[in-house]
Amino acid sequence: MSDTSAIRTEGLTKHYGKVEALNDLDLDIRAGEVFGFLGPNGAGKTTTIRTMMDEIRATRGSATILGMDTHAKSVEIRKYIGYLPGDLAMYPNLTGKDTITYYANLRGGVDWKHVDALADRLDADLSKKVGDLSSGNRQKVGLIQAFMSTPQVLIMDEPSTGLDPLVQRELQKMMREVADEGRTVFLSSHTLSEVQRVADRVGIIRHGHLVALETVHALRAKAMRQVELELDKPADVSVFEAIDGVSDVKAQNNHVLMTFGGDMGTLLKAVEGRYAIVDISTQSADLEEIFLTYYQDEEASA
Amino acid sequence: MLANVFAKTLRDRWRGWAIASGVTGFFIVLGMAAYQGIDMSVMDTFPEAYRSLLGLSTGMDAGALAISAIYGSYGALTVASMALGMGASAIAGEERKGTLGLLLGCPKSRTHVLVSKMAVLVLLSAFATSVMWAFSAATPGVLDINIGDMNIAALSIHMFASTVFYGLFATAIGAATGNRGAAIGVTVGVLVLGFLGAGLLPMLKGGEDWVKVFPWYYFNGTDPLNNGVDWSHLGILLGAAALLAGVAVVGLNRRDLKAQSVGVTMLDRLRANPLTRKLADKLAGTARVSSIWLKTASEHQIALTAACAYLIYVQLLLGWFYTAIPQETFAVFDQLPESMGAMFALFGGGDVTTPAGWFQIETFGMMAPVMIMIVTISIGANALAGEESRRTMGLLLANPITRSRIIIEKAITMVVFAAVVGVAAFLGTWGGVLIGDMGIPVENIAAVCILLTLLGIAGGALALAIGAATGRKSAAIWGAAGTAITLHLLNSLGMMSDSLAGVQKLSPFYYYLGSDPLNNGMDWSHAAILAVIAAVLFVAAIPLFQRRDIRQRD
């Protein structure tokens, strides 16, 4: 077993007939991290997860979890996995407790104190039938069964669907705790806010291709920023437009506003000598904007 | 009129009605062909109770017999069932599925939606009765059967009114309560009680007046086939139907709509009650979810109960009938023409004058396999394909269990349930034999029930294998049921003609009754063949399922 890789995929590819749902996906997710897997609807997130769970089989390539092949060793792997499918469906005529008991029995038992504690944290009602619960409360039952066996690897597809903000925050805390204990979370999502908050690294997938794989930190650093300079004399737009990484330049008297991506030093060096800088203010972009940028780039190249 | 609700309801429902009325029409033709040339005096010697149940009156000719028996009772029951199913689902069904909220989110009133749905019900009732009328009216000319001055149109008009009545009865309950189960249950109760009561009560002293409380009486109490339309009875039915439509509209408008929900069962009530909670929790909770096979078992209890209850009830009743029918009646069967033999072959064949043949034709030939396969095919089709179409397979497979274990555990449920149906058939038949003093050896009864169990398992295993290969529940159900019907026909054809006798051996049904187990006892080689068929299908299901991607959507 590799000591650092929790999940690793190599050239993972899944085609449905002519539809290429997933193309040559290479991922290496380390033990003890929360990995955010981002992408718009239909990008291939769920296909990736279902391949990892051996629900569907790769056309090409392979995936390993905890060093074991996801197809050949799927049953062994599942002892160490907690799974929450996207678009969760359970048995409507069973209560939450019955549901948990059923899956617990199939796992060979569960610590009920842990289950009760989870139910408490998520404010879940396990006495009602699953079919009578609202979608958010149903999601809580799904979350409890995913967390209950203290899994080494947690794979969750859109886990915060239907949850209210308070419970979403509790869930984020729980995910961080899992990672802090050295266990791993694979979190698929299309909403950035939660990924931004909990993930260590982010993979962005679009049309079945991985378009970015970065730490949240590095992504931020790469971000396009709004930079506003106050100069000692009226600004010449063409001077700024010539600088590498600068776009959308707007000048008004001594003020110049621009969008800039790159190292701040380069910008300052370019300005130096021509102008004296009286004041400088920058506004760092939200991850959301990076996210959208990636989508648009991909769209332009597609 | 809300054109789009009307059109959508029509689009969702017409196919079921077309199949039901078409199949009934086909059976009317088949019945007339088979009954053609039978000396009618035989039927007059049937005991009154039996004739009432079958809807026969004395002095009828052969064609009328088929029309009255098949059209007047089975046909009427079939369309009434279609109507009540549709009526119960009209509002309560959409509530249960959670689709009513969105529908009523459109700027249309509850009344508009309900009236549109009721209009479709009336239209389809008219359509179905017209189809069956067309079959009944056209066949005598084609087959050259003299049906005398029977008034088929009058029967059809009465049937239309009756169908609309039962449909709106269920609609009213469903619309007023939002409880689909109650709507179906109560209406079926009224329908069946009326059908039995209207047939049996007139034979009792003073029963002639009581019979008027049953809606069925206003359908054929005046024998419209022979006496024409009774406008007062027709008026009562249609008036009641209009009243029910009013109840439905008022009831729906006055109450709160229900959110999507699952039904509350008896067990749930017991779990809620502090006195019975402990025991019920054990039964419903702990035990039910302790393993895959027990969970599967808990999902198919209703089908199992229905099949067992039917077999026990019918077999006991048949034992009693056997004593009630005069022996000279049976004597007449010896002189039946060939065409009648063909008819019997469809029901499993056999000599009706012997106790074994009596049970074979009435139950083991057709109804017993149907009953057991309802249970086994339902388990087999739901086992894998059902979990996939309900999207629960993903979570089930997230547990550290192999795909083959899921198949094995679900197959265990199927085998156990088939055995329970087999035992019920055995107990019912044994009781019937004792009541009728029919002298069939108990080991022969056991033999036919073991063969029945094996046949049922084979049918269910086929459904399981199709589900394993495709993940589609409807493919599993219709594939298995269609194959069963085809193989049954193949066996029946083999029975009728010597040239097809070899082909017959390709049908598993041959290994079920072909050795005449009620007379000859167990043929272990036949049992082994059925067991091997089932085993091969089970084993084949494993790689078929293991190799495949799990479906995410239906």
Interface residues (C-beta under 8 A of the other chain):
Chain A: T46 R50 M53 D54 E55 I56 R57 V75 E76 R78 K79 I81 Y83 P85 D87 L88 A89 M90 Y91 P92 N93 L94 T95 K97 D98 T99 T101 Y102 Y103 N105 L106 R107 G108 K129 G131 D132 G142 Q145
Chain B: Q260 S261 V262 G263 T265 D268 A284 G285 T286 R288 V289 S290 S291 I292 K295 R390 R391 T392 M393 G394 L395 L396 L397 A398 N399 P400 I401 T402 D549 I550 Q552
